[in-house]
Amino acid sequence: MEIAIVLLVIAAIFIIRTIKVVPQQHAWVVERLGKYHATLTPGLNFLVPFIDKVAYKHVLKEITLDIPSQVCITKDNTQLQVDGVLYFQVTDAMRASYGSNNYVMAITQLAQTSLRSVIGKLELDKTFEERDIINAQVVAAIDEAALNWGVKVLRYEIKDLTPPKEILHAMQAQITAERGKRALIAASEGRRQEQINIATGEREAFIARSEGEKTAVINKAQGEAAAISAVADANAHAIQVVANAIRLPGGAEAVQLKVAERALDAYGNVANDAATTLIVPSDMSQVAVLIASAMKMVQTTKV
């Protein structure tokens, strides 16, 4: 009975040491008699008991590594407190096992030194403007060395860039001054635009008034010309009608009668004016002579 129990225990130990189930996204490094033998992939694997052993276990998932805060000095001798986050992934389990005794610490130290080197080449203002460039340069520097450790550096992100308090106050004062300058420039531009708009409006108003006056003068002149033309046409028509009437039988006698009436009316109007001294011809036949002369002129014009 005891022998059976011992055999069962020995069999269980053999099974445990022989059968290995590797989880997904993991890689186990197997050593045979102290030397690298194989890398177990996810799934069911078999080992030689007491000869093979699992020496290292690695996670192949993307790993987030917090890089401790450190002081970096910029090109213009300004101190910056910088910390960041590094993302990496084990790609070669054998190199990760034998390339470095602690690849996580190695990556951390290399990230810090690379970051100090990159920031030391930039001025303070550039460090805030070119974070993407800083991140890319740090990744390139780490990734080149991490290949020997079986690690692939995916990206690096700066979390905080904190300058000293004096620098912060100076930057705030600079920002305030810059905003004040922009406000003054905007106000002056507004006044300038206002003056331009006023001048433009006055010019357009003057042009509109002058155009209106010009149109009014032209219309008035055209109206006066039309009135003069109409009066002239009316007078010409009246003269034409009178001339045609004179040519008719009895026309001359009618003209003589009309001239006589006008002459008498004229004498009557002059006599009614108290401020006018009327001199009456001693011989009234002179009036008849005057009328006869007028009729003679009418007959001459008719001929």
C-alpha positions as CSV (number, residue, x, y, z in Angstrom):
1,M,0.0,0.0,0.0
2,E,2.8,2.4,0.9
3,I,4.6,1.5,-2.3
4,A,1.5,2.3,-4.3
5,I,1.2,5.7,-2.6
6,V,4.9,6.4,-3.3
7,L,4.5,5.4,-6.9
8,L,1.4,7.7,-7.3
9,V,3.3,10.6,-5.8
10,I,6.3,10.0,-8.1
11,A,4.0,9.7,-11.1
12,A,2.3,13.0,-10.1
13,I,5.6,14.7,-9.8
14,F,6.6,13.4,-13.2
15,I,3.4,14.6,-14.7
16,I,3.7,18.1,-13.1
17,R,7.3,18.4,-14.3
18,T,6.5,17.0,-17.7
19,I,3.3,18.8,-18.7
20,K,3.3,22.6,-18.9
21,V,0.3,24.7,-20.0
22,V,1.4,28.2,-21.1
23,P,-1.3,30.9,-21.0
24,Q,-2.0,33.1,-24.0
25,Q,0.3,36.1,-24.5
26,H,3.0,34.5,-22.4
27,A,6.3,32.9,-23.2
28,W,8.3,30.6,-21.0
29,V,12.1,30.0,-21.4
30,V,13.2,26.4,-20.8
31,E,16.7,25.5,-19.8
32,R,18.1,22.0,-20.2
33,L,20.9,21.2,-17.7
34,G,21.5,24.9,-17.1
35,K,21.5,25.9,-20.8
36,Y,18.9,27.6,-23.0
37,H,16.8,24.9,-24.7
38,A,13.6,26.3,-26.0
39,T,10.8,28.9,-25.6
40,L,7.4,27.4,-24.8
41,T,4.5,28.9,-26.8
42,P,0.9,29.2,-25.5
43,G,-0.8,25.9,-25.1
44,L,0.2,22.4,-24.0
45,N,3.9,21.7,-23.8
46,F,6.0,18.7,-22.6
47,L,9.4,18.7,-20.8
48,V,11.9,16.1,-19.8
49,P,11.5,15.8,-16.0
50,F,14.5,16.7,-13.9
51,I,16.4,17.7,-17.0
52,D,14.4,20.6,-18.3
53,K,13.1,23.4,-16.2
54,V,11.2,26.7,-16.8
55,A,13.8,29.3,-16.0
56,Y,12.0,32.5,-17.0
57,K,8.4,33.5,-17.6
58,H,7.6,36.6,-19.7
59,V,4.4,38.5,-20.5
60,L,4.1,39.4,-24.1
61,K,1.4,42.0,-23.6
62,E,2.1,45.7,-23.9
63,I,3.5,47.0,-20.6
64,T,3.1,50.5,-19.1
65,L,6.1,51.7,-17.2
66,D,6.0,54.8,-15.2
67,I,9.3,56.8,-15.5
68,P,10.2,58.5,-12.2
69,S,10.3,62.3,-12.2
70,Q,13.7,63.9,-12.7
71,V,15.3,67.3,-13.1
72,C,16.5,68.2,-16.7
73,I,18.4,71.3,-17.7
74,T,17.5,73.0,-21.0
75,K,19.9,74.6,-23.5
76,D,19.3,78.0,-21.8
77,N,20.2,76.6,-18.4
78,T,16.6,76.3,-17.0
79,Q,15.7,73.5,-14.7
80,L,12.6,71.4,-15.6
81,Q,10.9,68.7,-13.5
82,V,10.0,66.0,-16.0
83,D,8.2,62.7,-15.7
84,G,6.7,60.4,-18.3
85,V,5.2,57.1,-19.2
86,L,6.9,54.4,-21.4
87,Y,5.1,51.7,-23.3
88,F,7.0,48.6,-24.3
89,Q,6.5,44.9,-25.2
90,V,8.7,41.8,-24.9
91,T,9.2,40.4,-28.4
92,D,12.1,38.0,-27.8
93,A,11.8,35.9,-24.7
94,M,15.3,34.5,-24.9
95,R,17.0,37.9,-25.2
96,A,14.7,39.3,-22.5
97,S,16.0,36.4,-20.3
98,Y,19.7,36.6,-21.0
99,G,20.3,40.1,-22.6
100,S,19.9,41.9,-19.3
101,N,19.6,40.9,-15.7
102,N,16.7,43.4,-15.3
103,Y,15.5,44.9,-18.6
104,V,12.8,47.0,-16.8
105,M,15.4,48.8,-14.8
106,A,17.6,49.1,-17.8
107,I,14.8,50.7,-19.9
108,T,13.9,53.1,-17.1
109,Q,17.5,54.3,-16.7
110,L,17.9,54.6,-20.4
111,A,14.7,56.6,-20.8
112,Q,15.8,59.0,-18.1
113,T,19.2,59.6,-19.6
114,S,17.8,59.9,-23.1
115,L,15.3,62.4,-22.0
116,R,17.9,64.5,-20.3
117,S,20.0,64.4,-23.4
118,V,17.1,65.5,-25.7
119,I,15.9,68.3,-23.4
120,G,19.4,69.6,-23.0
121,K,19.5,70.4,-26.8
122,L,16.3,72.5,-26.6
123,E,15.5,75.9,-25.2
124,L,12.7,76.3,-22.6
125,D,10.1,77.5,-25.0
126,K,10.8,74.7,-27.4
127,T,10.3,72.0,-24.8
128,F,6.7,73.0,-24.4
129,E,6.1,73.3,-28.2
130,E,7.9,70.2,-29.4
131,R,6.7,67.4,-27.1
132,D,6.1,65.1,-30.0
133,I,9.6,65.5,-31.2
134,I,11.0,64.9,-27.7
135,N,8.9,61.7,-27.4
136,A,10.0,60.4,-30.8
137,Q,13.7,61.0,-30.1
138,V,13.4,59.3,-26.7
139,V,11.7,56.3,-28.3
140,A,14.4,56.1,-31.0
141,A,17.2,56.2,-28.5
142,I,15.7,53.5,-26.2
143,D,14.5,51.2,-29.0
144,E,17.9,51.0,-30.5
145,A,19.5,49.7,-27.3
146,A,16.4,47.6,-26.3
147,L,16.7,45.3,-29.3
148,N,19.5,43.5,-27.5
149,W,17.2,43.0,-24.5
150,G,14.4,41.4,-26.6
151,V,12.2,44.4,-25.9
152,K,10.3,46.7,-28.4
153,V,9.7,50.3,-27.2
154,L,6.4,51.4,-28.6
155,R,6.0,55.0,-27.4
156,Y,7.0,57.5,-24.8
157,E,4.8,60.2,-23.4
158,I,5.8,63.2,-21.3
159,K,3.2,63.6,-18.5
160,D,4.4,66.8,-16.9
161,L,7.0,69.6,-17.6
162,T,7.2,71.7,-14.5
163,P,9.6,74.7,-14.5
164,P,10.6,76.5,-11.3
165,K,8.2,78.9,-9.7
166,E,10.2,82.0,-10.8
167,I,10.1,80.8,-14.4
168,L,6.3,80.2,-14.1
169,H,5.8,83.7,-12.8
170,A,7.9,85.2,-15.6
171,M,6.0,83.1,-18.2
172,Q,2.7,84.3,-16.8
173,A,3.9,87.9,-16.9
174,Q,5.0,87.4,-20.5
175,I,1.7,85.9,-21.4
176,T,-0.2,88.8,-19.7
177,A,2.0,91.3,-21.5
178,E,1.5,89.5,-24.8
179,R,-2.3,89.5,-24.4
180,G,-2.3,93.2,-23.4
181,K,-0.3,93.9,-26.6
182,R,-2.8,91.9,-28.7
183,A,-5.6,93.8,-27.1
184,L,-4.0,97.2,-27.9
185,I,-3.3,96.1,-31.4
186,A,-6.9,94.9,-31.8
187,A,-8.2,98.2,-30.4
188,S,-6.0,100.3,-32.8
189,E,-7.0,98.1,-35.7
190,G,-10.7,98.7,-34.7
191,R,-10.2,102.4,-34.6
192,R,-8.4,102.4,-37.9
193,Q,-11.1,100.3,-39.5
194,E,-13.7,102.7,-38.0
195,Q,-12.0,105.7,-39.5
196,I,-11.7,103.9,-42.9
197,N,-15.4,103.0,-42.8
198,I,-16.4,106.6,-41.9
199,A,-14.2,108.1,-44.7
200,T,-15.6,105.6,-47.1
201,G,-19.1,106.3,-46.1
202,E,-18.6,110.1,-46.4
203,R,-17.0,109.7,-49.8
204,E,-19.8,107.5,-51.0
205,A,-22.4,109.9,-49.6
206,F,-20.7,112.9,-51.3
207,I,-20.6,110.9,-54.6
208,A,-24.2,110.0,-54.2
209,R,-25.2,113.7,-53.4
210,S,-23.2,115.0,-56.4
211,E,-24.7,112.3,-58.7
212,G,-28.2,113.4,-57.4
213,E,-27.4,117.1,-58.0
214,K,-26.1,116.3,-61.4
215,T,-29.2,114.3,-62.3
216,A,-31.4,117.1,-60.9
217,V,-29.6,119.8,-63.0
218,I,-29.8,117.6,-66.1
219,N,-33.5,116.9,-65.5
220,K,-34.2,120.6,-64.9
221,A,-32.3,121.6,-68.0
222,Q,-34.1,119.0,-70.0
223,G,-37.5,120.2,-68.5
224,E,-36.7,123.9,-69.4
225,A,-35.6,122.9,-72.9
226,A,-38.8,120.9,-73.3
227,A,-40.8,123.8,-72.0
228,I,-39.1,126.3,-74.3
229,S,-39.6,123.9,-77.2
230,A,-43.2,123.5,-76.4
231,V,-43.7,127.3,-76.1
232,A,-41.9,127.8,-79.4
233,D,-44.0,125.1,-81.1
234,A,-47.2,126.6,-79.6
235,N,-46.2,130.1,-80.9
236,A,-45.3,128.8,-84.3
237,H,-48.6,127.0,-84.4
238,A,-50.5,130.1,-83.4
239,I,-48.7,132.2,-86.0
240,Q,-49.3,129.5,-88.6
241,V,-53.0,129.5,-87.6
242,V,-53.2,133.4,-87.8
243,A,-51.3,133.4,-91.1
244,N,-53.8,130.8,-92.5
245,A,-56.7,132.9,-91.2
246,I,-55.4,136.0,-92.9
247,R,-55.3,134.3,-96.2
248,L,-59.0,133.5,-96.0
249,P,-61.7,135.9,-97.3
250,G,-62.3,138.7,-94.8
251,G,-59.1,137.9,-92.9
252,A,-57.5,141.2,-93.6
253,E,-60.5,143.1,-92.3
254,A,-60.6,140.9,-89.2
255,V,-56.9,141.7,-88.5
256,Q,-57.6,145.4,-89.1
257,L,-60.4,145.2,-86.6
258,K,-58.3,143.4,-84.1
259,V,-55.4,145.9,-84.4
260,A,-57.9,148.7,-83.9
261,E,-59.3,147.1,-80.8
262,R,-55.8,146.6,-79.4
263,A,-55.0,150.2,-80.0
264,L,-58.1,151.4,-78.3
265,D,-57.5,149.0,-75.4
266,A,-53.9,150.4,-75.1
267,Y,-55.1,154.0,-75.0
268,G,-57.7,153.0,-72.5
269,N,-55.2,151.3,-70.1
270,V,-52.9,154.3,-70.3
271,A,-55.8,156.7,-69.5
272,N,-56.8,154.6,-66.5
273,D,-53.3,154.9,-65.0
274,A,-53.4,158.0,-62.7
275,A,-49.6,158.3,-62.6
276,T,-49.4,158.5,-66.4
277,T,-49.8,161.6,-68.4
278,L,-51.7,160.9,-71.7
279,I,-51.0,163.0,-74.7
280,V,-53.8,162.6,-77.3
281,P,-53.0,163.4,-80.9
282,S,-54.8,166.5,-82.1
283,D,-55.6,164.7,-85.2
284,M,-57.3,161.4,-84.5
285,S,-56.7,160.5,-88.2
286,Q,-53.2,159.7,-87.1
287,V,-54.6,156.7,-85.3
288,A,-56.2,155.5,-88.5
289,V,-52.8,156.1,-90.3
290,L,-51.1,153.9,-87.6
291,I,-53.7,151.2,-88.1
292,A,-53.3,151.4,-91.9
293,S,-49.5,151.1,-91.5
294,A,-49.9,148.0,-89.4
295,M,-52.2,146.4,-91.9
296,K,-49.8,147.2,-94.7
297,M,-47.1,145.3,-92.8
298,V,-49.4,142.4,-92.4
299,Q,-50.2,142.3,-96.1
300,T,-46.5,142.5,-96.9
301,T,-45.8,139.6,-94.6
302,K,-48.6,137.7,-96.2
303,V,-47.2,138.3,-99.7
